[in-house]
Amino acid sequence: MAIFYYQIKIYLQNCHSLKEKRSVLKSFKTRLQKKFNISIAEIGYQEIWQTSLIGIVWLSEDVRLGNSILNAINKFMDEFFPNIMVDEEFFERR
């Protein structure tokens, strides 16, 4: 079994308030959770209205399947959330 951890710092270019940021992030997190059955949370920059640090974790019996989930997450973000720009990313597998 492998544990996958993906951390991304994102920039929300179209958000102009914390309320707007939280609305976008709620939709983003809910869609990712339902699509990929992963755990996701905002882990940093909660009070900055255009930046967020997101932590995503998932488990997989098969390392190749776990890696393919990472690729699918990135593709899904590009396709359905083009207004969310990834500023920094970190990926770890254990």
Buried (B, 14 or more C-beta within 10 A) or exposed (E): EBEBBBBBBBBBEEBEEEEBBBEBBEEBBEBBEEEBEBEBEBEEBEEEBBBBBBBBBBEBEEEEEBBEBBEEBBEBBEEEBEEBEEEEEEEEEE
